[in-house]
Amino acid sequence: MSSQVPPRIANILLNALKGGVVPRVGLEYITVGRAREIDAILHDIEMIGEGSASFRFIVGKYGSGKSFLLQTIRNYATASGFAVVDADLSPERRFAGTKGQGLATYKELIQNLSTKSKPDGGALPLILEKWISGIQASVKARSSAEGEVFEQLVEREIYAVAGSLEGMVNGFEFARAVILYWNAYRADDAAMKSGVLKWFRGEYPTRKEAKAELGINFTVNDETWYDFLKILASFLVGAGYRGLLVIIDELVNIFKIPNSITRANNYEKILTMYNDALQGKARHIGFLMGGTPQCIEDKYKGVFSYEALRSRLAEGHFSSGGLKDLTAPIIRLQMLTQEEMYILVEKLRGLHAQLYKYEPALSHDDLLYFLTVEYNRVGAETHITPREIIRDFIELTNILHQNPQKSVSEILGSNSFEMARGGLSDEEIHKDFQEFEV
């Protein structure tokens, strides 16, 4: 590999990929392909930074790299000065529900709130402290006041920020919580700060408890959580961030809801977000939602079963024959090509060698041989995914490293790999991948 990867990052990457999950760090070292899709989403992010809003569905089959792309964008956004919240939907986490599933999604999003200096989530306290410090620095730059006068000037600025939020839906309560945090910060009241953070995270079970502890007769709930994300986006800009990116994966869990009315309620929430983003009702916020083709296109249970969404999202007449409009709301991921997979396993070969401090033993021909074995599996043409190939390759490099006396052909020629060859000779295998030859 051209650049050294820190051992901790290399270890995380290989362990996560071998386990079939997407690592949250280090993706830039192994990203392959997707350049056009990434460029399209990065343009969205720049527009969010300018005060716009965006909404995209990232659609791909299981193992096609959909979650990988979402995490790559997440890392880019935090590095570029955005705050990011992300969550995977599940039976307990939805956009709407009768048992607090919408609130559960909000809680997960806020728990995973990430910034450049806090990339692994839990950034809410840091954001509030940064906001206060930023206002103090701004006042200090404009005034030589000290002591009580300085505090009054800071407080005036804080009330101005809070006032700007009050015009938004549920903004008054959000503004009150912001003021409470400032007062607790100034008084060094750890208990009050903790209570306000608990309120922001949606953890008060009832309004009565929130009022008793904070004096705020309001809590985030299934109906209001999306409005709170919009307020949070505005607040973040005031705190020095460029905006908020909301990443939600596993839309298939909405598709799986058996009750048609409950599904429709969830799709209606998606429609609200979509309309807000495209009509300019939301600012400094972007949505990326990941799902499979079936959970989007199925006309009985998918997103397209909700006519108001289908009519907005369906492709026009000219997107065909490989021509795709990457400014459309749906970005469809094709499987990585065999050439791109070669580049990826080459990167993984170098990563493994760096981590375990040895000279890579796998040659160019070995990589071609491995990929041909993979692509000649029964059913590989329609079912094999990058996830499966990656897992097999890391297993191969582990076995070779642990058994240096073994050759690649010995390992690939045994167990299930022998069947995968499909009767091809070594010469035919090499011929199949001649397009890789430089």
RAFENKA-V378514 format. One record per residue. N is the residue number from 1. NEAR is the number of other C-alpha atoms within 8 Angstrom. Layout:
n=N near=NEAR
n=N near=NEAR
This chain:
n=1 near=6
n=2 near=3
n=3 near=4
n=4 near=6
n=5 near=9
n=6 near=6
n=7 near=8
n=8 near=6
n=9 near=10
n=10 near=14
n=11 near=9
n=12 near=10
n=13 near=12
n=14 near=10
n=15 near=8
n=16 near=11
n=17 near=13
n=18 near=11
n=19 near=7
n=20 near=9
n=21 near=7
n=22 near=9
n=23 near=12
n=24 near=7
n=25 near=8
n=26 near=10
n=27 near=12
n=28 near=6
n=29 near=7
n=30 near=9
n=31 near=7
n=32 near=8
n=33 near=6
n=34 near=7
n=35 near=6
n=36 near=7
n=37 near=9
n=38 near=10
n=39 near=8
n=40 near=10
n=41 near=9
n=42 near=9
n=43 near=8
n=44 near=11
n=45 near=11
n=46 near=8
n=47 near=10
n=48 near=16
n=49 near=10
n=50 near=8
n=51 near=9
n=52 near=13
n=53 near=15
n=54 near=12
n=55 near=12
n=56 near=11
n=57 near=11
n=58 near=13
n=59 near=14
n=60 near=14
n=61 near=9
n=62 near=8
n=63 near=9
n=64 near=13
n=65 near=12
n=66 near=15
n=67 near=9
n=68 near=10
n=69 near=10
n=70 near=11
n=71 near=12
n=72 near=10
n=73 near=11
n=74 near=11
n=75 near=11
n=76 near=8
n=77 near=13
n=78 near=14
n=79 near=9
n=80 near=7
n=81 near=11
n=82 near=14
n=83 near=16
n=84 near=15
n=85 near=13
n=86 near=12
n=87 near=11
n=88 near=8
n=89 near=14
n=90 near=8
n=91 near=8
n=92 near=7
n=93 near=12
n=94 near=15
n=95 near=10
n=96 near=13
n=97 near=12
n=98 near=5
n=99 near=4
n=100 near=10
n=101 near=15
n=102 near=15
n=103 near=13
n=104 near=11
n=105 near=13
n=106 near=12
n=107 near=11
n=108 near=10
n=109 near=12
n=110 near=11
n=111 near=9
n=112 near=14
n=113 near=14
n=114 near=14
n=115 near=14
n=116 near=11
n=117 near=4
n=118 near=9
n=119 near=10
n=120 near=6
n=121 near=10
n=122 near=11
n=123 near=12
n=124 near=9
n=125 near=8
n=126 near=7
n=127 near=10
n=128 near=9
n=129 near=8
n=130 near=9
n=131 near=11
n=132 near=11
n=133 near=8
n=134 near=10
n=135 near=11
n=136 near=9
n=137 near=8
n=138 near=8
n=139 near=11
n=140 near=10
n=141 near=7
n=142 near=6
n=143 near=6
n=144 near=6
n=145 near=7
n=146 near=7
n=147 near=6
n=148 near=6
n=149 near=8
n=150 near=11
n=151 near=9
n=152 near=8
n=153 near=9
n=154 near=11
n=155 near=8
n=156 near=8
n=157 near=9
n=158 near=12
n=159 near=9
n=160 near=8
n=161 near=10
n=162 near=13
n=163 near=10
n=164 near=7
n=165 near=14
n=166 near=13
n=167 near=8
n=168 near=8
n=169 near=7
n=170 near=10
n=171 near=12
n=172 near=12
n=173 near=10
n=174 near=13
n=175 near=12
n=176 near=10
n=177 near=12
n=178 near=9
n=179 near=11
n=180 near=12
n=181 near=11
n=182 near=10
n=183 near=8
n=184 near=12
n=185 near=10
n=186 near=7
n=187 near=6
n=188 near=6
n=189 near=9
n=190 near=8
n=191 near=6
n=192 near=11
n=193 near=12
n=194 near=8
n=195 near=10
n=196 near=12
n=197 near=10
n=198 near=10
n=199 near=13
n=200 near=9
n=201 near=10
n=202 near=12
n=203 near=8
n=204 near=10
n=205 near=5
n=206 near=7
n=207 near=11
n=208 near=7
n=209 near=9
n=210 near=15
n=211 near=11
n=212 near=8
n=213 near=7
n=214 near=10
n=215 near=7
n=216 near=12
n=217 near=8
n=218 near=8
n=219 near=11
n=220 near=12
n=221 near=10
n=222 near=11
n=223 near=8
n=224 near=9
n=225 near=12
n=226 near=8
n=227 near=9
n=228 near=12
n=229 near=8
n=230 near=11
n=231 near=12
n=232 near=9
n=233 near=13
n=234 near=12
n=235 near=10
n=236 near=14
n=237 near=11
n=238 near=9
n=239 near=12
n=240 near=8
n=241 near=10
n=242 near=13
n=243 near=16
n=244 near=14
n=245 near=14
n=246 near=12
n=247 near=13
n=248 near=13
n=249 near=12
n=250 near=11
n=251 near=13
n=252 near=9
n=253 near=11
n=254 near=12
n=255 near=11
n=256 near=7
n=257 near=10
n=258 near=5
n=259 near=6
n=260 near=8
n=261 near=6
n=262 near=10
n=263 near=13
n=264 near=9
n=265 near=10
n=266 near=13
n=267 near=11
n=268 near=9
n=269 near=10
n=270 near=9
n=271 near=10
n=272 near=8
n=273 near=9
n=274 near=9
n=275 near=9
n=276 near=10
n=277 near=16
n=278 near=10
n=279 near=7
n=280 near=9
n=281 near=8
n=282 near=11
n=283 near=13
n=284 near=16
n=285 near=16
n=286 near=14
n=287 near=11
n=288 near=13
n=289 near=12
n=290 near=15
n=291 near=16
n=292 near=12
n=293 near=9
n=294 near=7
n=295 near=14
n=296 near=11
n=297 near=10
n=298 near=11
n=299 near=8
n=300 near=6
n=301 near=12
n=302 near=14
n=303 near=14
n=304 near=13
n=305 near=11
n=306 near=11
n=307 near=7
n=308 near=7
n=309 near=11
n=310 near=11
n=311 near=7
n=312 near=6
n=313 near=9
n=314 near=6
n=315 near=6
n=316 near=5
n=317 near=5
n=318 near=5
n=319 near=10
n=320 near=7
n=321 near=4
n=322 near=5
n=323 near=7
n=324 near=6
n=325 near=6
n=326 near=9
n=327 near=5
n=328 near=9
n=329 near=8
n=330 near=10
n=331 near=11
n=332 near=7
n=333 near=10
n=334 near=6
n=335 near=8
n=336 near=9
n=337 near=6
n=338 near=7
n=339 near=7
n=340 near=10
n=341 near=11
n=342 near=12
n=343 near=9
n=344 near=11
n=345 near=11
n=346 near=9
n=347 near=11
n=348 near=10
n=349 near=11
n=350 near=10
n=351 near=11
n=352 near=11
n=353 near=11
n=354 near=12
n=355 near=9
n=356 near=6
n=357 near=6
n=358 near=6
n=359 near=5
n=360 near=8
n=361 near=4
n=362 near=8
n=363 near=7
n=364 near=6
n=365 near=7
n=366 near=9
n=367 near=12
n=368 near=12
n=369 near=11
n=370 near=10
n=371 near=10
n=372 near=12
n=373 near=13
n=374 near=12
n=375 near=9
n=376 near=10
n=377 near=11
n=378 near=6
n=379 near=7
n=380 near=10
n=381 near=6
n=382 near=5
n=383 near=6
n=384 near=10
n=385 near=10
n=386 near=12
n=387 near=11
n=388 near=10
n=389 near=10
n=390 near=11
n=391 near=12
n=392 near=8
n=393 near=10
n=394 near=11
n=395 near=9
n=396 near=9
n=397 near=10
n=398 near=8
n=399 near=8
n=400 near=11
n=401 near=7
n=402 near=6
n=403 near=7
n=404 near=7
n=405 near=4
n=406 near=8
n=407 near=8
n=408 near=9
n=409 near=6
n=410 near=8
n=411 near=9
n=412 near=11
n=413 near=8
n=414 near=8
n=415 near=7
n=416 near=6
n=417 near=11
n=418 near=10
n=419 near=9
n=420 near=11
n=421 near=12
n=422 near=9
n=423 near=5
n=424 near=7
n=425 near=6
n=426 near=7
n=427 near=6
n=428 near=8
n=429 near=13
n=430 near=11
n=431 near=7
n=432 near=8
n=433 near=10
n=434 near=7
n=435 near=5
n=436 near=7
n=437 near=5
n=438 near=2
